[in-house]
Every structure is written in C-alpha cells, then in structure tokens.
Amino acid sequence: MSQTAPPTGSVEQICDADLTSLNTLRLPARAHRLARPNTLDALSQVLAERNPAEPLFVIGEGSNLVIRSDLPGLTLSLAIDGMAQVKEDDTHVWVAAGAGVHWDDLVAWTVEQGWQGLENLSLIPGTAGAAPFQNIGAYGVELSQVLEQVTVMDVVTAQVDHFAGHECEFSYRDSRFKSGDRGRYIITGIELRLNKIPQCNVSYGPLQARFGHLSQADISPAAVREHVIAVRQSKLPDPAVLANAGSFFKNPVVTKEQGDALKMRFADVVAYAQEDGVKLAAGWLIEQAGWKGKRLGPVGMHSEQALVLVNHGGATSADVVALAEAVCADVLAMFGVSLEQEPVLLP
Ligand SMILES: Cc1cc2nc3c(=O)[nH]c(=O)nc-3n(C[C@H](O)[C@H](O)[C@H](O)COP(=O)(O)OP(=O)(O)OC[C@H]3O[C@@H](n4cnc5c(N)ncnc54)[C@H](O)[C@@H]3O)c2cc1C
C-alpha cells in the first residue's frame, strides 16, 4: 500500500505587509499578502491555493528593487534555508544552498572551508535565490563562473526543474530568469562548483594592487575575502546607514567605433575592451555629467561613488525615478550614451 506523505514545511503569511524595511532603498510600500514558505512543499502549496489571476511577485532581501507602489496579489519571499556540501572529487566540491540563504553567509562558510570561487563576491547583499537572477558579479568574477545548476519551480504548474549553468543564458547582470523567462520560475536553490585547490582571481584593480606580487600558493580565499570586504566598506554606502540599492546603472557597452570617438573627445574616459565592444564606467560618466554628490530633493547620487543612488530620508519612488531620468538625460546629452537601470522596478 502506498502512502502519500503530508506536505512538509510551513508558510508565514502577513496581510497588508509593510515593505519599507524589506527594500534597501527604504521606499514606502505595502504588499497585499506576503507569504514566506520554507520548503518546496510549502511553496507548491501556496501556488496551488493562489488564484492564478492575481499578480505574483518574488522578492529576496530587496537590495536590487525600486518598489514603485503597493504590490497587489501575492508577494513571495522564500525562507528556504540550508547550505551543504553535496559531493566532491579530488579537485572540486559541489555546494548546495536554499534560495533563502543570505548570500554572504554562503560566501563566508565556503571560504572558511578553504574552498575557492566565491571570495570576490563577498559582502554582496541579498539572497542565494536572487543571485542567478542578475548573475551577480564583482571584482572580476561573476556567479556564472561557479554556478553548476539552478533549481526552480514553475509558477503555473508548480513543477520543479533544474537548469545547468550553461542553460541559464547568463551575461553581464542578466539571465533567462531576468529576461526571456521573467516571471515564469521561482528560484528555489542553487548548486555551485568550487575549487579545493585555490586559484584566486586577483586580476581586478584593487586586488591586483594588494596580491599582484604574490604567487597563487601565497594567496588564500580568506585573504581575498578580507580585502574585498575592506575595499567595499571603504567605497560603498552601507544600506543600513544610508538607504541605497547598490549600483543604480549598468556599465554601458558601446561599439568600438563609439568608444574610440569618446576617447578622442575625453582622453581620460574609463573604458574596458570587451569581445563585443567597449564597456564604459557608468560612475565616471555620471561624475563627469556633474551628478556625483548632487541631490534632487530627498535623493541623490553618492558623494564617494557616483553610481550609487541614495535615499537621504523620506524619498518616494517618484523621487527616485525623477533623479534617474535626470541623470540619464544629462549623460545622454554629454556622451550620446544611454544608461540602463540595474535595479528591478516593481510592480
Ligand atoms: C550596497 C549594495 C551593493 C551591491 N553590490 C552588488 C555587486 O557588487 N554586484 C551585484 O551583482 N549586485 C550588487 N548589488 C545588488 C544586489 O545585492 C543583488 O542584485 C542581489 O542579488 C539582490 O538580492 P535580493 O535577495 O536582495 O533580491 P531582490 O532585490 O529582492 O530581488 C531582485 C530581483 O530578483 C528577483 N528574485 C529574487 N529572489 C528570487 C527568487 N528566489 N526567484 C526568482 N526571482 C527572484 C526579484 O523578483 C527581483 O526581480 C548590491 C546592492 C547593494 C544594496
């Protein structure tokens, strides 16, 4: 006789939830219904009970969001926890983490084990589940370089599926989850492949300056993590102190011809050659356009890091949108380059 196991897990549900403390820009908004399932079973139960006609949103820690108004329908914030080694061979370990795991806890734990691969991504806010959404990256490393697979649940069928890293259509701050399949899947977990024999990537400016003279044998993931944290803390405003959503614009990629023309006009333009053109430092463009440290009402571009839009207190999403539009217009007028916003607009 076969028996069906009862669904495991639980769902914390809040009606008319205040989202102000659940987004790092601290924009005031409410969710009609916020649910926090802590297992796959609990998530599929929430989806089964949902009216398919009602809007559905997924949020993590709200560190890459511009919430424009109250969220109708159902908002999901996954509380699926847990991180563990799932297999190993002579040179690698495979590590799995639930979508609700705080990203930097995962980085800290893997670095403590001496495993190499995540150290450059230290201190990025947010959850493990959101990390594949925009293929998080920092200090010359992107998640796609270590991501083995993503586990997802289809929002309509509640079917669980897996995508290998190469199926996720990763590119600079982008993936199928953010682009082609936007809204179709909820990411429930990730699996990463990390090195047991460290080969740290210290090619990026501040890491090169600190570690460039050392041989790989003398560079530990722990030392790289420590340095990345120190550099980030010296450069980026802490959202707990000054509300922000990190880099507000992507670094634009222009054609080689456009890049050459800009170099002729602006000898000190900060630009990096890419396979598909030239990547420009958006922070430099914004600073040249006069926005570094400048305010528009309660919002402004940060005085130390022009790429970061900050809420000095009491801002609404309209203030954020107005500033973003003003910055984009000035950069376009001065350089002929369009900036693309990085944080996601909800709803
Ligand atoms: C100070 C600061 C520094 C930052 N530095 C970096 C950096 O160096 N590099 C970088 O890449 N990013 C950076 N960010 C941006 C941000 O930390 C990342 O994008 C992070 O992955 C967002 O995680 P989150 O849990 O807060 O997601 P949220 O902001 O809550 O959500 C972001 C998007 O992901 C979707 N999403 C979230 N969880 C899931 C899920 N389980 N399934 C499907 N979709 C989901 C949401 O629907 C939304 O569209 C920074 C942000 C801040 C505030």
The ligand as an SDF file (V2000), in Angstrom:
LIG
                    3D

 53 58  0  0  0  0  0  0  0  0999 V2000
   25.1670   48.1640   -1.1820 C   0  0  0  0  0  0  0  0  0  0  0  0
   24.8610   47.2300   -2.3260 C   0  0  0  0  0  0  0  0  0  0  0  0
   25.8980   46.6700   -3.0460 C   0  0  0  0  0  0  0  0  0  0  0  0
   25.6280   45.8000   -4.1060 C   0  0  0  0  0  0  0  0  0  0  0  0
   26.6800   45.2710   -4.7880 N   0  0  0  0  0  0  0  0  0  0  0  0
   26.4540   44.4270   -5.8150 C   0  0  0  0  0  0  0  0  0  0  0  0
   27.5460   43.8620   -6.5350 C   0  0  0  0  0  0  0  0  0  0  0  0
   28.7150   44.1010   -6.2300 O   0  0  0  0  0  0  0  0  0  0  0  0
   27.2670   43.0410   -7.5670 N   0  0  0  0  0  0  0  0  0  0  0  0
   25.9860   42.7280   -7.9220 C   0  0  0  0  0  0  0  0  0  0  0  0
   25.8090   41.9600   -8.8780 O   0  0  0  0  0  0  0  0  0  0  0  0
   24.9330   43.2440   -7.2540 N   0  0  0  0  0  0  0  0  0  0  0  0
   25.1320   44.0800   -6.2190 C   0  0  0  0  0  0  0  0  0  0  0  0
   24.0700   44.6240   -5.5390 N   0  0  0  0  0  0  0  0  0  0  0  0
   22.6960   44.3020   -5.9660 C   0  0  0  0  0  0  0  0  0  0  0  0
   22.0360   43.1600   -5.1480 C   0  0  0  0  0  0  0  0  0  0  0  0
   22.7200   42.9470   -3.9540 O   0  0  0  0  0  0  0  0  0  0  0  0
   21.9880   41.8470   -5.9300 C   0  0  0  0  0  0  0  0  0  0  0  0
   21.3190   42.0260   -7.1450 O   0  0  0  0  0  0  0  0  0  0  0  0
   21.2920   40.7360   -5.1310 C   0  0  0  0  0  0  0  0  0  0  0  0
   21.4500   39.5040   -5.7980 O   0  0  0  0  0  0  0  0  0  0  0  0
   19.8030   41.0010   -4.8980 C   0  0  0  0  0  0  0  0  0  0  0  0
   19.3380   40.0490   -3.9600 O   0  0  0  0  0  0  0  0  0  0  0  0
   17.9870   40.2430   -3.1690 P   0  0  0  0  0  0  0  0  0  0  0  0
   17.7390   38.9900   -2.4110 O   0  0  0  0  0  0  0  0  0  0  0  0
   18.0280   41.4810   -2.3710 O   0  0  0  0  0  0  0  0  0  0  0  0
   16.9320   40.3660   -4.3600 O   0  0  0  0  0  0  0  0  0  0  0  0
   15.7570   41.4280   -4.5380 P   0  0  0  0  0  0  0  0  0  0  0  0
   16.3480   42.7860   -4.6390 O   0  0  0  0  0  0  0  0  0  0  0  0
   14.7160   41.2260   -3.5110 O   0  0  0  0  0  0  0  0  0  0  0  0
   15.1880   40.9950   -5.9570 O   0  0  0  0  0  0  0  0  0  0  0  0
   15.9030   41.3050   -7.1300 C   0  0  0  0  0  0  0  0  0  0  0  0
   15.2220   40.6000   -8.3150 C   0  0  0  0  0  0  0  0  0  0  0  0
   15.4080   39.1990   -8.1740 O   0  0  0  0  0  0  0  0  0  0  0  0
   14.1500   38.5290   -8.2290 C   0  0  0  0  0  0  0  0  0  0  0  0
   14.2200   37.4150   -7.2920 N   0  0  0  0  0  0  0  0  0  0  0  0
   14.6120   37.4650   -6.0010 C   0  0  0  0  0  0  0  0  0  0  0  0
   14.5630   36.2340   -5.4600 N   0  0  0  0  0  0  0  0  0  0  0  0
   14.1130   35.4080   -6.4340 C   0  0  0  0  0  0  0  0  0  0  0  0
   13.8370   34.0130   -6.4950 C   0  0  0  0  0  0  0  0  0  0  0  0
   14.0210   33.2120   -5.4390 N   0  0  0  0  0  0  0  0  0  0  0  0
   13.3660   33.5010   -7.6520 N   0  0  0  0  0  0  0  0  0  0  0  0
   13.1790   34.2970   -8.7410 C   0  0  0  0  0  0  0  0  0  0  0  0
   13.4290   35.6150   -8.7440 N   0  0  0  0  0  0  0  0  0  0  0  0
   13.8930   36.1580   -7.6050 C   0  0  0  0  0  0  0  0  0  0  0  0
   13.1230   39.5630   -7.7900 C   0  0  0  0  0  0  0  0  0  0  0  0
   11.8480   39.2640   -8.3330 O   0  0  0  0  0  0  0  0  0  0  0  0
   13.7060   40.8390   -8.3700 C   0  0  0  0  0  0  0  0  0  0  0  0
   13.3010   40.9750   -9.7150 O   0  0  0  0  0  0  0  0  0  0  0  0
   24.2930   45.4900   -4.4610 C   0  0  0  0  0  0  0  0  0  0  0  0
   23.2400   46.0560   -3.7230 C   0  0  0  0  0  0  0  0  0  0  0  0
   23.5230   46.9130   -2.6610 C   0  0  0  0  0  0  0  0  0  0  0  0
   22.3880   47.4950   -1.8680 C   0  0  0  0  0  0  0  0  0  0  0  0
  1  2  1  0
  2  3  1  0
  2 52  2  0
  3  4  2  0
  4  5  1  0
  4 50  1  0
  5  6  2  0
  6  7  1  0
  6 13  1  0
  7  8  2  0
  7  9  1  0
  9 10  1  0
 10 11  2  0
 10 12  1  0
 12 13  2  0
 13 14  1  0
 14 15  1  0
 14 50  1  0
 15 16  1  0
 16 17  1  0
 16 18  1  0
 18 19  1  0
 18 20  1  0
 20 21  1  0
 20 22  1  0
 22 23  1  0
 23 24  1  0
 24 25  2  0
 24 26  1  0
 24 27  1  0
 27 28  1  0
 28 29  2  0
 28 30  1  0
 28 31  1  0
 31 32  1  0
 32 33  1  0
 33 34  1  0
 33 48  1  0
 34 35  1  0
 35 36  1  0
 35 46  1  0
 36 37  1  0
 36 45  1  0
 37 38  2  0
 38 39  1  0
 39 40  1  0
 39 45  2  0
 40 41  1  0
 40 42  2  0
 42 43  1  0
 43 44  2  0
 44 45  1  0
 46 47  1  0
 46 48  1  0
 48 49  1  0
 50 51  2  0
 51 52  1  0
 52 53  1  0
M  END
$$$$
